[in-house]
Amino acid sequence: MEITGKIIAVLPERGGVSQRTGSEWKVQEYVLETQEQYPRKMCFDVFGADKIAQFAIKIGDQLTVSFYICLLYTSPSPRDSR
């Protein structure tokens, strides 16, 4: 699925150190607003310092974001049937 719009917000970069591997990680979140009669807003993130630098997304940029929607199904817990 794709959505096209304009970047209206760049949220603070977050980062940390992986407990499993000990390597550093960074993620940057952005808010994109569509340019339709009824605009929609979507938040998405870019993971990895290299990708954040490569894309260099800033407020006002017009872009198309491709994404997949994955629905997970979990069977009800026995205690949910009470």
N, C-alpha and C positions, 0 to 999 in steps of 0.2 A: 504494500500500500504506500502511496506517496501523498504528501501534503506540501503545498507551496504557500509561502507567506513571507512576512517581514519579521526580523528579529526585533523584539520590543524590550527584552531584558536579558542581561547576562548576570547570572547569579554567582555568588562567591565560589571560587575554586575550592574544592575539598581534596584532602589527601591523607595518606597515612602509610603505615608499614604493614605488609601482609604478615599475619601471625604464622602462616604455614611456610612461606618461602623467605620471609625477611626482606623482601624487596619493596621499594617505595611504589606507591600508586597515586594517581591524580585523576580527578573527574571534574568536568565543568558542565554546568547545566545552563540551558538557554530556554527562553520562552519565545515561541513563534506565533504570530497572529495572521490568520488568513485574510485576504482582501476581498471577501465576499459581501453580499448584502447583509448577512448576519455573520459577522466575523467570529471565528473560533480561535481559542488559544490552546496551545499544546506545549508542554514542557518536555524537553528531551535532553539527553546528556551525551557527551563525548568522553570516552574513557581512554586515558593514557596521555602523558605529557607530550609525546611525539605527535599524536593526532591532534591535540589541542593546538599545538604550535603550527602544524601543517594546515589545518582548516582556518585558523585565525579569524574566527567568527566574531563580528562586532555588531553593536546596535545599529539598526538601519539596513543591514544586509538583507537582500531578497534572495531566498534560496528554497530548494526543494529537498525535503527530508524523506528518505525511504525507510520504512520500518515494517516489522512483522508483529502481529498481535497473536499472542499465544495464550490460549485458555487452558488452565490446568484444572483437572477434575480430581477431587479426592473423595473417596467414599465416606459417608457419614460415620461419625464416631458412634459406638454403642450408646454412649451417654446422651447423644443428641436425640435418641428415640424416646426419651422419658417424657 
